[in-house]
Amino acid sequence: MSEKFFDDNELPLDDTDPELPLDPGAAVPGRAGGPSRPAQVDPALAARYAQVVEEILARTPEHMPEPTLHRVARVMELMGDPQRAFPMIHLTGTNGKTSTTRMVERILREMGLRTGRFTSPHLHDMRERVSLDGEPISVEAFLAAYDDVMPFVEMVDGESFQDEDPQRHVRMTYFEVVVCLAFAAFADAPVDVAVVEVGLGGVWDATSVADGTVAVVTPVSLDHSRLLGSTVEEIATEKAGIIKPGAIAVVGVQEPEAMQVLVDRCEEVGATLQTEGVSFGVLEREVGVGGQQVSLRGLAGDYPDLFLPVFGEHQAHNAVLAVAAVEAFVGGGEQRLTDEVLRGGLAGVTTPGRLEIVRRSPTVLVDAAHNPAGVQALVEAMRESFTFTRLVGVLAVLQDKDVEHMVQALEPVLDHVVVTRTTSPRAIRPARLGELVAEYFGEDRVTVVDALPDALDTAAGLADEGGVGGGVLATGSVTTAAEVRALLGVTTI
C-alpha cells in the first residue's frame, strides 16, 4: 500500500447541501471541498461570509429549481434591471458549458475587456461562481452585493406568500439568489461583458432574465431528464430558450433532432445561426505535451497552430465554439481576432476539475463527468493523451444519474475500480454502486470502500501494483472531483 495522501483526522464531514461540494464558508475544519474559511480575509468578514453562505444554502437547492422567471425578474425590476447594464454572452448545453465559458472569458480578457463570469456549480467556494477579471469575487464584494440584493429578495419572498395560489408560497431558491447577486456585482464593477453559463436548461433558468447578444449551445444529450425531458428533442427545446430575438446563436455539433429544434428557434426569434461544421470548426489537432496543438476555423478567419493546455478532442471543439462566440460578440462574426490575442487567450485557459492532474507519483487525475456523454469524452481523451501501466478508477456517483451507461463507457480503460461515495446525501451507497459496477467489470476488478479518503488511498496502492507508470482517475460527479482535489490539497481555481 502506498503512503497515505492525508491524515485520518482530515476526513470529510457530512455535506449539508443536496447537490454541491462543501462550502468553505461554513467554517468547519476538514470539510471536503475547501479550507474552512476564505484565505487572507479579516476574521470578522470571514465569519460574516460563513453566515451568508449558510443563509443562501438554507434555500431550496439547485437540483430542485422552480420553473418560473417571475421572482428573479421581479428582483431585477426592483433593482433597476442591473442585468441590462452590460452585454452578455449566454451559454447552455449538456456537456462542455463550463470549459467553454472559461475559454470565452479568457479570450475576452486577453483583449483588455473587463469581464464578469458566472458558472455553476462551484468546486470549493461559492465565490467561484461569480468571477471578475478571471478571479473569484472578493469576500468584500460578495458581501456588498448580497447586502444590495437581499432587501429586494425579501420583498419578493413576501409577495410570493401573498399570492392567492398556495403553490406559489415559496421563497426564492439558492440558485435564484446567487444569480441576482452575480448580476448586481457585474453591474457594480462595472464589467464590459458578462459570460454567463446557465444552471439548468434555458427557458426557465434564472440567468435567462438577461438577454445574450450571443447565445452559445454546446452539444446536447440526455441528462437531468427528470427536469428537462426524456428525449434529446425535449431537452434541446428547453436549452433553446437562451436564444433571444436578434442574437447570434453559435451552435456546436448536435444530434439531428436537437439541431432542428435550434434551427426552428432561430427562425422564430430572428436570430442568426452559426453552426460548427458549416460556419466554423476544428481544422487540425495533434496531441502535445501538456495539452494539444490545434488549428481552428472561426467565423472570420483561420487560426493555425494554437496551443491549448487541456486534454481531449472535446476541448478542441469547446475552444472553436469559444473563438466563434468571441468573434460574434466583438465584430458580428466578421472581424478576425489578432493572433496575439488568441494565442495568449487559449494558452492561458484552465479547466479545474476537467481531466486535471492533481497529484504525481502515482498520477491522480480528476474529472467531473457525470453523464454518459461526458464519460465517453473523458474515455476518449484518456486513451489519446495518457499511457498508464495500470489505471485504477475511483468512482462516486449521484443517485439520479445513468450509472449503467457511465460504467459501460469506463470499463475498457480501467483495470480496476474502487467504488465509494462523496459526502453528498444524494450519493449512491457504495455497496449498491459496487453491485452495479461488478455487472460490467466482474467482482475481481471491483473494490468497495465506504469513505472517499480511504478509497483514494486504496486506489493509489492498487495503481502502484502496476509498477512505475500507474495512475488513478477519480470521476462520477462534480462533487467527486471537488472532494478529491481538496483531499490532495488542491483548491486553486
C-alpha positions as CSV (number, residue, x, y, z in Angstrom):
1,M,0.0,0.0,0.0
2,S,1.3,3.5,-0.8
3,E,1.8,6.2,1.7
4,K,-1.5,7.8,2.7
5,F,-2.3,11.1,1.0
6,F,-3.6,12.7,4.1
7,D,-4.0,12.2,7.9
8,D,-7.0,10.3,9.3
9,N,-8.2,13.5,11.1
10,E,-8.7,15.2,7.7
11,L,-11.7,13.0,6.8
12,P,-14.7,14.9,5.4
13,L,-17.8,15.5,7.4
14,D,-21.3,15.1,6.1
15,D,-22.4,17.5,3.4
16,T,-25.4,19.6,4.3
17,D,-26.2,20.6,0.7
18,P,-28.1,18.1,-1.5
19,E,-26.0,18.7,-4.6
20,L,-22.8,20.6,-4.2
21,P,-19.4,20.1,-2.7
22,L,-19.0,21.7,0.6
23,D,-18.5,25.4,1.0
24,P,-15.6,26.8,2.9
25,G,-17.8,29.5,4.4
26,A,-19.3,27.1,6.9
27,A,-16.0,27.3,8.9
28,V,-16.0,23.6,9.7
29,P,-12.4,22.3,9.8
30,G,-11.7,19.4,7.4
31,R,-14.8,19.7,5.3
32,A,-14.0,18.2,1.9
33,G,-14.3,20.9,-0.8
34,G,-12.0,23.6,0.5
35,P,-10.5,25.3,3.5
36,S,-12.7,26.2,6.4
37,R,-12.5,29.9,5.8
38,P,-11.6,32.2,2.8
39,A,-7.8,32.7,2.9
40,Q,-6.3,36.0,4.0
41,V,-9.6,37.6,5.0
42,D,-10.3,39.6,8.1
43,P,-11.8,37.2,10.7
44,A,-14.9,39.3,11.1
45,L,-15.5,39.3,7.3
46,A,-14.8,35.6,7.1
47,A,-17.4,34.9,9.9
48,R,-19.9,37.1,8.1
49,Y,-19.2,35.4,4.8
50,A,-19.7,32.0,6.5
51,Q,-23.1,33.1,7.9
52,V,-24.2,34.4,4.5
53,V,-23.2,31.2,2.7
54,E,-25.3,29.2,5.2
55,E,-28.3,31.5,4.7
56,I,-28.1,31.0,0.9
57,L,-27.6,27.2,1.3
58,A,-30.7,27.1,3.5
59,R,-32.9,27.9,0.5
60,T,-34.2,25.4,-2.0
61,P,-31.2,23.7,-3.6
62,E,-30.5,24.0,-7.3
63,H,-31.4,20.4,-8.2
64,M,-35.0,21.4,-7.3
65,P,-35.5,24.5,-9.5
66,E,-38.8,26.4,-9.8
67,P,-40.0,26.6,-13.4
68,T,-40.5,30.4,-13.4
69,L,-38.6,33.6,-14.1
70,H,-41.0,35.8,-12.3
71,R,-39.2,36.0,-9.0
72,V,-35.8,36.8,-10.5
73,A,-37.3,39.2,-13.0
74,R,-39.1,41.0,-10.2
75,V,-35.9,41.4,-8.1
76,M,-34.2,42.8,-11.2
77,E,-37.0,45.2,-11.8
78,L,-37.0,46.5,-8.2
79,M,-33.2,47.0,-8.5
80,G,-33.4,48.9,-11.8
81,D,-32.6,46.0,-14.1
82,P,-28.8,45.6,-13.4
83,Q,-28.7,42.7,-15.9
84,R,-29.2,45.2,-18.7
85,A,-26.2,47.3,-17.7
86,F,-23.7,45.1,-19.7
87,P,-23.7,43.0,-22.8
88,M,-23.8,39.2,-22.2
89,I,-22.7,36.0,-23.9
90,H,-25.0,33.3,-22.7
91,L,-24.1,29.6,-22.7
92,T,-26.0,26.3,-22.4
93,G,-25.7,22.7,-23.5
94,T,-25.3,19.3,-21.8
95,N,-21.5,19.0,-21.6
96,G,-18.7,21.5,-22.0
97,K,-20.5,24.6,-20.8
98,T,-18.1,25.5,-18.0
99,S,-15.0,24.8,-20.0
100,T,-16.3,26.9,-23.0
101,T,-17.4,29.7,-20.7
102,R,-13.9,29.9,-19.2
103,M,-12.4,29.9,-22.7
104,V,-14.7,32.7,-23.9
105,E,-13.9,34.8,-20.8
106,R,-10.2,34.2,-21.1
107,I,-10.0,35.4,-24.7
108,L,-12.1,38.4,-23.9
109,R,-9.8,39.3,-21.0
110,E,-6.8,38.9,-23.3
111,M,-8.4,41.7,-25.4
112,G,-8.3,44.0,-22.5
113,L,-12.0,43.9,-21.6
114,R,-13.2,43.8,-18.0
115,T,-15.1,40.5,-17.6
116,G,-17.7,39.0,-15.4
117,R,-18.0,35.2,-15.4
118,F,-20.8,33.2,-14.0
119,T,-20.5,29.4,-13.8
120,S,-22.1,26.6,-11.7
121,P,-21.7,24.5,-9.7
122,H,-18.6,25.5,-7.8
123,L,-15.9,23.2,-6.7
124,H,-14.8,24.6,-3.3
125,D,-16.2,28.1,-2.7
126,M,-19.4,29.8,-3.7
127,R,-17.5,32.8,-4.8
128,E,-16.1,30.8,-7.7
129,R,-19.5,31.2,-9.4
130,V,-19.1,34.9,-9.6
131,S,-15.7,36.0,-11.1
132,L,-14.4,39.4,-12.0
133,D,-11.5,39.6,-14.4
134,G,-10.9,35.8,-14.1
135,E,-10.8,35.7,-10.3
136,P,-13.5,34.7,-7.8
137,I,-15.2,37.8,-6.5
138,S,-13.6,39.1,-3.2
139,V,-15.3,38.4,0.1
140,E,-15.9,42.1,0.5
141,A,-17.6,42.5,-2.9
142,F,-19.6,39.3,-2.4
143,L,-21.0,40.6,0.9
144,A,-21.7,44.0,-0.6
145,A,-23.6,42.5,-3.5
146,Y,-25.5,40.3,-1.0
147,D,-26.4,43.3,1.1
148,D,-27.6,45.2,-2.0
149,V,-29.8,42.3,-3.2
150,M,-31.3,40.8,-0.1
151,P,-33.8,43.6,0.7
152,F,-35.4,43.1,-2.7
153,V,-35.2,39.3,-2.4
154,E,-37.1,39.5,0.9
155,M,-39.7,41.8,-0.7
156,V,-40.2,39.2,-3.5
157,D,-40.3,36.4,-0.9
158,G,-43.1,38.3,0.9
159,E,-45.0,38.9,-2.3
160,S,-44.9,35.2,-3.1
161,F,-46.6,34.3,0.2
162,Q,-49.3,36.9,-0.5
163,D,-50.2,35.2,-3.8
164,E,-53.7,33.7,-4.0
165,D,-52.2,30.4,-5.3
166,P,-50.7,28.4,-2.3
167,Q,-48.4,26.7,-4.7
168,R,-46.6,30.0,-5.2
169,H,-45.9,30.4,-1.5
170,V,-42.2,29.7,-1.8
171,R,-39.0,31.6,-1.2
172,M,-36.6,32.3,-3.9
173,T,-34.2,29.4,-4.4
174,Y,-30.5,29.2,-3.7
175,F,-29.6,29.5,-7.4
176,E,-32.0,32.4,-8.0
177,V,-30.4,34.4,-5.2
178,V,-26.9,33.8,-6.5
179,V,-27.9,34.8,-10.0
180,C,-29.3,38.1,-8.6
181,L,-26.1,38.6,-6.7
182,A,-24.0,38.0,-9.7
183,F,-25.8,40.4,-11.9
184,A,-25.7,43.1,-9.2
185,A,-21.9,42.6,-8.8
186,F,-21.3,42.7,-12.6
187,A,-23.3,46.0,-12.8
188,D,-21.5,47.5,-9.9
189,A,-18.0,46.5,-11.1
190,P,-18.8,47.5,-13.9
191,V,-17.9,44.9,-16.4
192,D,-17.5,45.4,-20.2
193,V,-19.1,42.0,-20.8
194,A,-20.5,39.1,-18.8
195,V,-20.0,35.5,-19.8
196,V,-22.9,33.5,-18.2
197,E,-23.4,29.8,-18.0
198,V,-27.0,28.6,-17.3
199,G,-27.6,26.5,-14.3
200,L,-30.0,24.1,-15.9
201,G,-31.8,24.1,-19.2
202,G,-32.5,27.6,-20.6
203,V,-36.2,28.6,-20.9
204,W,-36.8,28.8,-17.1
205,D,-33.2,29.1,-16.0
206,A,-32.8,32.1,-13.7
207,T,-30.0,33.5,-15.9
208,S,-32.5,33.9,-18.7
209,V,-33.8,37.1,-17.2
210,A,-30.9,38.6,-19.1
211,D,-30.6,38.6,-22.9
212,G,-27.4,37.5,-24.5
213,T,-26.3,39.2,-27.7
214,V,-24.5,35.9,-28.4
215,A,-26.0,32.5,-27.4
216,V,-23.7,29.5,-27.3
217,V,-25.1,26.0,-27.3
218,T,-22.6,23.1,-26.7
219,P,-23.6,19.6,-27.6
220,V,-27.0,18.5,-26.2
221,S,-27.5,15.0,-24.9
222,L,-29.6,13.2,-22.2
223,D,-29.1,14.5,-18.7
224,H,-31.4,15.8,-16.0
225,S,-34.2,14.0,-17.7
226,R,-36.5,14.3,-14.7
227,L,-36.4,18.1,-15.1
228,L,-35.7,18.8,-18.8
229,G,-37.4,15.9,-20.7
230,S,-36.8,12.3,-21.6
231,T,-35.6,12.9,-25.2
232,V,-32.9,14.9,-26.8
233,E,-35.5,17.0,-28.7
234,E,-37.3,17.9,-25.4
235,I,-34.0,18.9,-23.7
236,A,-32.9,20.9,-26.7
237,T,-36.3,22.7,-26.6
238,E,-35.5,23.8,-23.0
239,K,-32.0,24.9,-23.8
240,A,-33.0,26.8,-27.0
241,G,-34.7,29.3,-24.7
242,I,-31.5,31.3,-24.3
243,I,-31.6,32.2,-28.0
244,K,-33.2,35.7,-27.9
245,P,-34.5,37.9,-30.7
246,G,-31.7,39.4,-32.8
247,A,-29.0,37.3,-31.1
248,I,-26.2,35.4,-32.9
249,A,-26.5,31.7,-32.0
250,V,-23.2,29.8,-32.0
251,V,-24.0,26.1,-32.0
252,G,-21.8,23.1,-31.6
253,V,-22.2,19.7,-33.2
254,Q,-25.7,18.3,-32.4
255,E,-27.8,15.3,-32.9
256,P,-30.2,15.9,-35.9
257,E,-33.3,16.2,-33.7
258,A,-31.6,18.8,-31.4
259,M,-30.3,20.8,-34.4
260,Q,-33.7,21.0,-35.9
261,V,-35.1,22.5,-32.6
262,L,-32.3,25.1,-32.6
263,V,-32.9,26.0,-36.3
264,D,-36.6,26.4,-35.6
265,R,-35.9,28.6,-32.6
266,C,-33.6,30.9,-34.5
267,E,-36.2,31.3,-37.3
268,E,-38.9,32.0,-34.7
269,V,-37.0,34.8,-33.0
270,G,-35.0,36.2,-35.9
271,A,-31.6,35.1,-34.6
272,T,-28.6,34.5,-36.8
273,L,-27.5,30.8,-36.7
274,Q,-23.8,29.9,-36.9
275,T,-23.1,26.1,-36.7
276,E,-20.0,24.1,-36.2
277,G,-19.0,22.1,-39.2
278,V,-20.6,24.8,-41.5
279,S,-19.6,28.2,-40.4
280,F,-16.6,27.3,-38.2
281,G,-14.8,24.2,-37.0
282,V,-11.6,22.4,-35.9
283,L,-9.2,22.0,-38.9
284,E,-6.4,20.0,-37.3
285,R,-5.3,18.9,-33.9
286,E,-2.3,17.0,-32.5
287,V,-1.7,15.7,-29.0
288,G,1.2,17.6,-27.4
289,V,2.9,17.7,-24.0
290,G,0.6,19.3,-21.5
291,G,-2.3,19.6,-23.9
292,Q,-2.7,19.8,-27.7
293,Q,-1.9,21.8,-30.8
294,V,-4.9,22.9,-32.8
295,S,-5.8,24.8,-35.9
296,L,-9.2,26.4,-35.9
297,R,-11.5,28.0,-38.4
298,G,-13.5,30.8,-36.9
299,L,-16.3,32.8,-38.3
300,A,-13.9,35.5,-39.6
301,G,-10.7,33.6,-40.5
302,D,-8.4,30.6,-39.8
303,Y,-6.1,30.4,-36.8
304,P,-3.3,27.9,-37.2
305,D,-1.0,26.2,-34.7
306,L,-2.5,27.3,-31.4
307,F,-1.5,25.6,-28.1
308,L,-4.4,24.6,-25.9
309,P,-3.3,23.4,-22.5
310,V,-6.2,21.0,-21.9
311,F,-6.7,17.4,-22.9
312,G,-9.2,15.7,-25.3
313,E,-10.8,16.3,-28.7
314,H,-13.9,17.6,-26.9
315,Q,-11.9,20.5,-25.6
316,A,-10.7,21.4,-29.1
317,H,-14.4,21.7,-30.1
318,N,-15.1,23.8,-26.9
319,A,-12.2,26.1,-28.0
320,V,-13.6,26.7,-31.5
321,L,-17.0,27.4,-30.0
322,A,-15.4,29.9,-27.8
323,V,-13.5,31.5,-30.7
324,A,-16.6,31.8,-32.8
325,A,-18.5,33.3,-29.8
326,V,-15.9,36.0,-29.3
327,E,-15.9,36.8,-33.0
328,A,-19.7,37.1,-33.0
329,F,-19.5,39.3,-29.9
330,V,-16.8,41.8,-31.0
331,G,-17.5,42.0,-34.7
332,G,-20.7,40.2,-35.5
333,G,-18.6,37.4,-36.9
334,E,-16.9,39.5,-39.5
335,Q,-13.8,40.7,-37.6
336,R,-10.8,38.4,-37.3
337,L,-9.2,38.2,-33.9
338,T,-5.5,39.0,-33.7
339,D,-3.1,36.1,-33.4
340,E,-1.6,37.7,-30.3
341,V,-4.9,37.8,-28.5
342,L,-6.0,34.3,-29.5
343,R,-2.6,32.7,-28.7
344,G,-2.4,34.4,-25.4
345,G,-6.0,33.7,-24.5
346,L,-6.1,30.0,-25.3
347,A,-2.6,29.4,-23.8
348,G,-3.9,30.8,-20.5
349,V,-7.0,28.6,-20.3
350,T,-7.5,26.5,-17.2
351,T,-10.3,24.0,-16.6
352,P,-10.3,22.9,-12.9
353,G,-11.9,19.5,-12.3
354,R,-11.9,18.6,-16.0
355,L,-9.3,15.9,-16.7
356,E,-7.0,17.7,-14.3
357,I,-3.8,16.3,-12.9
358,V,-3.8,17.0,-9.2
359,R,-1.0,14.7,-8.0
360,R,2.1,12.9,-9.2
361,S,3.5,9.5,-8.1
362,P,1.1,8.0,-8.7
363,T,-0.6,10.4,-11.1
364,V,-4.1,11.3,-9.9
365,L,-6.5,12.8,-12.3
366,V,-10.0,14.2,-11.5
367,D,-12.8,14.7,-14.0
368,A,-16.3,15.9,-13.2
369,A,-18.0,13.8,-15.9
370,H,-21.5,12.8,-14.6
371,N,-23.4,11.5,-17.6
372,P,-22.7,9.1,-20.4
373,A,-21.7,11.7,-23.0
374,G,-19.3,13.3,-20.6
375,V,-17.8,10.0,-19.6
376,Q,-17.4,9.0,-23.2
377,A,-15.5,12.2,-23.9
378,L,-13.3,11.5,-20.8
379,V,-12.6,8.0,-22.0
380,E,-11.5,9.1,-25.5
381,A,-9.3,11.8,-24.0
382,M,-7.7,9.3,-21.6
383,R,-6.9,6.9,-24.5
384,E,-5.4,9.7,-26.6
385,S,-3.4,11.7,-24.0
386,F,-2.3,9.2,-21.3
387,T,-0.5,5.9,-21.2
388,F,-0.6,4.1,-17.8
389,T,0.7,0.7,-17.0
390,R,-2.3,0.3,-14.7
391,L,-5.2,2.7,-14.3
392,V,-7.4,2.5,-11.3
393,G,-10.7,4.3,-11.1
394,V,-12.3,6.0,-8.0
395,L,-16.0,6.2,-8.7
396,A,-18.7,8.0,-6.8
397,V,-21.9,8.9,-8.5
398,L,-25.2,10.7,-7.5
399,Q,-28.4,8.8,-7.4
400,D,-30.2,10.4,-10.4
401,K,-27.5,9.6,-12.9
402,D,-27.3,7.0,-15.7
403,V,-24.8,4.8,-13.9
404,E,-25.1,1.8,-16.2
405,H,-24.0,3.6,-19.4
406,M,-21.4,5.6,-17.5
407,V,-19.8,2.3,-16.2
408,Q,-20.1,0.7,-19.6
409,A,-18.0,3.5,-21.1
410,L,-15.4,3.4,-18.4
411,E,-14.8,-0.4,-18.4
412,P,-12.4,-0.6,-21.4
413,V,-9.9,2.0,-19.9
414,L,-9.9,1.0,-16.2
415,D,-8.0,-2.0,-14.9
416,H,-9.8,-1.8,-11.5
417,V,-12.4,0.3,-9.9
418,V,-12.6,1.4,-6.2
419,V,-16.3,2.3,-5.6
420,T,-17.1,4.8,-2.9
421,R,-19.2,7.8,-2.1
422,T,-18.8,11.5,-1.6
423,T,-20.3,13.5,1.3
424,S,-23.4,14.4,-0.7
425,P,-26.6,12.9,0.7
426,R,-27.5,12.2,-3.0
427,A,-24.6,9.8,-3.5
428,I,-25.3,6.2,-4.3
429,R,-24.4,3.9,-1.4
430,P,-21.1,2.2,-2.1
431,A,-22.5,-1.3,-1.7
432,R,-25.2,-0.7,-4.2
433,L,-22.9,1.1,-6.6
434,G,-20.4,-1.8,-6.3
435,E,-23.1,-4.3,-7.4
436,L,-23.9,-2.2,-10.5
437,V,-20.2,-1.8,-11.4
438,A,-19.5,-5.5,-10.9
439,E,-22.0,-6.4,-13.6
440,Y,-19.7,-4.9,-16.1
441,F,-16.2,-5.2,-14.5
442,G,-16.6,-8.5,-12.7
443,E,-16.2,-8.8,-8.9
444,D,-12.5,-9.4,-9.1
445,R,-12.0,-5.9,-10.6
446,V,-14.1,-4.0,-8.1
447,T,-13.3,-2.9,-4.5
448,V,-15.9,-1.2,-2.3
449,V,-14.6,1.3,0.2
450,D,-17.1,3.4,2.2
451,A,-15.1,6.5,2.7
452,L,-13.6,8.6,-0.1
453,P,-10.3,9.3,1.7
454,D,-9.7,5.5,2.2
455,A,-10.9,4.8,-1.3
456,L,-8.3,7.2,-2.7
457,D,-5.6,5.6,-0.6
458,T,-6.7,2.1,-1.7
459,A,-6.7,3.2,-5.4
460,A,-3.2,4.6,-5.1
461,G,-2.0,1.3,-3.7
462,L,-3.6,-0.7,-6.5
463,A,-2.1,1.6,-9.1
464,D,1.3,1.1,-7.6
465,E,0.9,-2.7,-8.1
466,G,1.4,-1.9,-11.8
467,G,4.8,-0.6,-11.1
468,V,6.1,2.7,-12.4
469,G,3.5,4.4,-14.6
470,G,0.4,3.5,-12.6
471,G,-2.4,6.1,-12.3
472,V,-5.7,6.9,-10.6
473,L,-8.7,8.5,-12.2
474,A,-11.4,9.9,-9.9
475,T,-14.7,10.7,-11.6
476,G,-18.5,10.3,-11.5
477,S,-19.7,13.8,-10.4
478,V,-18.6,17.4,-9.8
479,T,-18.6,16.5,-6.1
480,T,-16.2,13.7,-6.6
481,A,-13.7,15.9,-8.5
482,A,-14.0,18.6,-5.9
483,E,-13.6,16.4,-2.8
484,V,-10.6,14.6,-4.3
485,R,-9.0,17.9,-5.2
486,A,-9.5,19.2,-1.7
487,L,-8.2,16.0,0.0
488,L,-5.0,16.3,-2.1
489,G,-4.6,20.0,-1.1
490,V,-5.6,21.5,-4.4
491,T,-8.2,24.3,-4.1
492,T,-7.0,26.8,-6.6
493,I,-9.5,27.7,-9.4
